[in-house]
Amino acid sequence: MVAEFTMHHRITYYECDETGHPTLATAIAMLILASDNENTATGVGQAASAAYGGGWVIVNYAGKLGEQQAKVDEEVVLRTRVRAYNRFFVVRDFWIESLSGTVYMQVTGMFVFMSLTKRKLIAIPQSMIDGFSLAPTKRLPRLEKPAEVTEWQGAFSREYRVRYFDIDSNRHVNNAHYFDWMEDPLGADFLKAHRVRKFRLAFDHEVRYGQTVTSTCMVDETTTGIVTHHLIRVGEHECARATIDWQEN
Amino acid sequence: MVAEFTMHHRITYYECDETGHPTLATAIAMLILASDNENTATGVGQAASAAYGGGWVIVNYAGKLGEQQAKVDEEVVLRTRVRAYNRFFVVRDFWIESLSGTVYMQVTGMFVFMSLTKRKLIAIPQSMIDGFSLAPTKRLPRLEKPAEVTEWQGAFSREYRVRYFDIDSNRHVNNAHYFDWMEDPLGADFLKAHRVRKFRLAFDHEVRYGQTVTSTCMVDETTTGIVTHHLIRVGEHECARATIDWQEN
């Protein structure tokens, strides 16, 4: 029996943008809240990780959003469970749902366990694996990756300095902020007129306090809809890459 | 009998900074959440305001923080009530407390009712005053104002572009962001080593999406402790001013 973790959360006005719906960044932050809480409940959370000198680090996300979205003041259900894992990777599913079960968002994330002192990937400690109450998987499910873009024609960029308050109580730049940096250059007119239907984001290098990231976007109007491509860099160093599918409001 | 509004809120990891405590900006956002909810409950909220073509706008805040502060994952009590009002101004008290009644933060705020079409102050509609269940006050309590600083010697500045996601579901730049803009230039070393004990912030002009604000700070080490002075400007236009008293951690 796969352990599943469920919690309720009332969406505050400051978690929503002008459209009255949670921002993508906040939605991701909420889902991580659910997995943090599950990890703590099953004994593989921050305290346990710290005992191994390690921490969970996100590798990539792939998500889908429903036609309907949660609204300000709404109480939503955050659900998460480990879908699969091997010695090095954990694949975790997340859902944001209404109280009556409408799925607002489904996200899959792949995580690794990193040594915080050596800053490198280490095998997941057995005692933490025990917390999953699940057999290991030979072939991990693959998450859809961002599109490989080689020609950034018509792309535009904006710079964002990493601020002190971008670092949260996990002592790292909250990975949800990457979504804000990626979406903001699209501008208010675009962001008010469109909503996210699908996204794939892959992280490569962590950004740090005091650095300035360059967020590059390219808008691609295909026959099936609008797709945007995103790149977050510090200097020439690629830190994250994403593809987002949009629908007109 | 003065109506008082109470709600519970569990503090998320993304509402806290590296110290594991809520940021000043988030604490303010939480308090406004409580007053938004009270306003809605007593029929003077967003929907009612909109019917008069108006909205509540903050003029200034004065707050005190306790020796102990709320922590990540803690369930806190948010309390608010209207302390006094006249035709044009409402003075509102706010508290963040632990479940056992420890006061983490006490804030008083003065609000006006603005015509959103004419962008000017208007008399508070009688039907909204009725919602307060309180007699009007002849002499409104005065909030402590930020210090009058004329010499900004040794001051330093940073620029912040107002981003799309700085606008919340109330369709304005969330006023809590001013605290982030004011504190961030002090830098991580200062912010990790000190905590806020007292603050006074006065708003003058609203900042808008796409503008770039200049946040100027001056650190003043007095015999009784460290005081910082803050100015938020757009060009030469003053938008907000604050004084913050700090204590070493």
HADDOCK unambig.tbl for C-alpha pairs under 7 A between the chains (distance, minus, plus):
assign (segid A and resid 13 and name CA) (segid B and resid 168 and name CA) 6.44 0.50 0.50
assign (segid A and resid 13 and name CA) (segid B and resid 169 and name CA) 5.55 0.50 0.50
assign (segid A and resid 14 and name CA) (segid B and resid 29 and name CA) 6.85 0.50 0.50
assign (segid A and resid 14 and name CA) (segid B and resid 168 and name CA) 5.54 0.50 0.50
assign (segid A and resid 14 and name CA) (segid B and resid 169 and name CA) 6.96 0.50 0.50
assign (segid A and resid 16 and name CA) (segid B and resid 168 and name CA) 5.59 0.50 0.50
assign (segid A and resid 16 and name CA) (segid B and resid 169 and name CA) 5.41 0.50 0.50
assign (segid A and resid 17 and name CA) (segid B and resid 165 and name CA) 6.03 0.50 0.50
assign (segid A and resid 17 and name CA) (segid B and resid 167 and name CA) 6.00 0.50 0.50
assign (segid A and resid 17 and name CA) (segid B and resid 168 and name CA) 4.37 0.50 0.50
assign (segid A and resid 17 and name CA) (segid B and resid 169 and name CA) 4.94 0.50 0.50
assign (segid A and resid 18 and name CA) (segid B and resid 167 and name CA) 6.11 0.50 0.50
assign (segid A and resid 18 and name CA) (segid B and resid 168 and name CA) 5.19 0.50 0.50
assign (segid A and resid 18 and name CA) (segid B and resid 169 and name CA) 4.34 0.50 0.50
assign (segid A and resid 18 and name CA) (segid B and resid 170 and name CA) 6.73 0.50 0.50
assign (segid A and resid 18 and name CA) (segid B and resid 171 and name CA) 5.04 0.50 0.50
assign (segid A and resid 19 and name CA) (segid B and resid 169 and name CA) 6.33 0.50 0.50
assign (segid A and resid 20 and name CA) (segid B and resid 169 and name CA) 4.72 0.50 0.50
assign (segid A and resid 29 and name CA) (segid B and resid 14 and name CA) 6.86 0.50 0.50
assign (segid A and resid 163 and name CA) (segid B and resid 184 and name CA) 6.51 0.50 0.50
assign (segid A and resid 164 and name CA) (segid B and resid 184 and name CA) 5.87 0.50 0.50
assign (segid A and resid 164 and name CA) (segid B and resid 187 and name CA) 6.94 0.50 0.50
assign (segid A and resid 164 and name CA) (segid B and resid 188 and name CA) 5.97 0.50 0.50
assign (segid A and resid 165 and name CA) (segid B and resid 17 and name CA) 6.03 0.50 0.50
assign (segid A and resid 167 and name CA) (segid B and resid 17 and name CA) 6.01 0.50 0.50
assign (segid A and resid 167 and name CA) (segid B and resid 18 and name CA) 6.11 0.50 0.50
assign (segid A and resid 168 and name CA) (segid B and resid 13 and name CA) 6.45 0.50 0.50
assign (segid A and resid 168 and name CA) (segid B and resid 14 and name CA) 5.53 0.50 0.50
assign (segid A and resid 168 and name CA) (segid B and resid 16 and name CA) 5.60 0.50 0.50
assign (segid A and resid 168 and name CA) (segid B and resid 17 and name CA) 4.38 0.50 0.50
assign (segid A and resid 168 and name CA) (segid B and resid 18 and name CA) 5.20 0.50 0.50
assign (segid A and resid 169 and name CA) (segid B and resid 13 and name CA) 5.54 0.50 0.50
assign (segid A and resid 169 and name CA) (segid B and resid 14 and name CA) 6.94 0.50 0.50
assign (segid A and resid 169 and name CA) (segid B and resid 16 and name CA) 5.41 0.50 0.50
assign (segid A and resid 169 and name CA) (segid B and resid 17 and name CA) 4.94 0.50 0.50
assign (segid A and resid 169 and name CA) (segid B and resid 18 and name CA) 4.35 0.50 0.50
assign (segid A and resid 169 and name CA) (segid B and resid 19 and name CA) 6.34 0.50 0.50
assign (segid A and resid 169 and name CA) (segid B and resid 20 and name CA) 4.74 0.50 0.50
assign (segid A and resid 170 and name CA) (segid B and resid 18 and name CA) 6.73 0.50 0.50
assign (segid A and resid 171 and name CA) (segid B and resid 18 and name CA) 5.03 0.50 0.50
assign (segid A and resid 184 and name CA) (segid B and resid 163 and name CA) 6.52 0.50 0.50
assign (segid A and resid 184 and name CA) (segid B and resid 164 and name CA) 5.85 0.50 0.50
assign (segid A and resid 187 and name CA) (segid B and resid 164 and name CA) 6.92 0.50 0.50
assign (segid A and resid 188 and name CA) (segid B and resid 164 and name CA) 5.96 0.50 0.50
